[in-house]
Amino acid sequence: MVVIKKNPEIFLRELKRHYDVVMRIPSSEYLKKPDFVIVDPKTGKKIKVSFVTMEDGQFAGVVYDETS
């Protein structure tokens, strides 16, 4: 898992510019082992992010949620 230190709101805005499907899904199985975590260096707020692919390898979207 990769940790990126950046403002989470700005990072999510950038993701939404590049990907058609970016959804907040708190109970997603993909977030149990996220691809990366965004950490706001000022507030410590964390967001888990995972890329979702289909069984044939095609990109389906991005899911995210805040950590507790």
N, C-alpha and C positions, 0 to 999 in steps of 0.2 A: 504494500500500500504506500502511496506517495502522499506526502503532506505538502500543501501549497499555502504559503503565508501571503494572503491577499484579502481584501475586503470581499466577503462572500456575495453581497448584492451585485457588485460590479462584475465579479466572475460569472455569476448566473446570467447577467445581461449579455455578456460576451458569448456564452454558450448558446443562448437563444438566438443570437444573430447568425450563428453558424449551423445550427441544427434545427430541423423542423419540429421535432418532438422532444420537449424538455418538460418533464412533469414531476411534481412533488407527490411521491407515493410513500408515506411513512412505513407501511407494512410490507414493502417490496422485499422479496427474497434476495434480490440483487444487492441490497444494501447491507446484508449480513457480512459480506466481504467486499467492501466498496473498492473501486479502482483508485480513488483518491479522496482525501479529506481537505477541505478548504478551512483554514484557521485565520480569523481576523486577528492580526497582531495587537490591535488596540484593545479589543473587548474580550478576546478569547472565544468568541462565538465560532462554532464548528458546524460544517455541513458535509455530509457524506454524499459522494457522487459516484454513480456507476453507469457505464455504457451498456446498453442492452442489445444483444444480437440474437437473431433467429438461429435455429438448429443448422441451417444451411450456411451460416456465417454472414448473412445480410444484416446490415445495421438497422435497428428498429427504433432507437431513441436513447434518451438520457433520463435517468431517474435520480432524484435527490431528496434529502430530508435533513433537518437539523438534528444534531446529537444532543443528548441530555447531559 
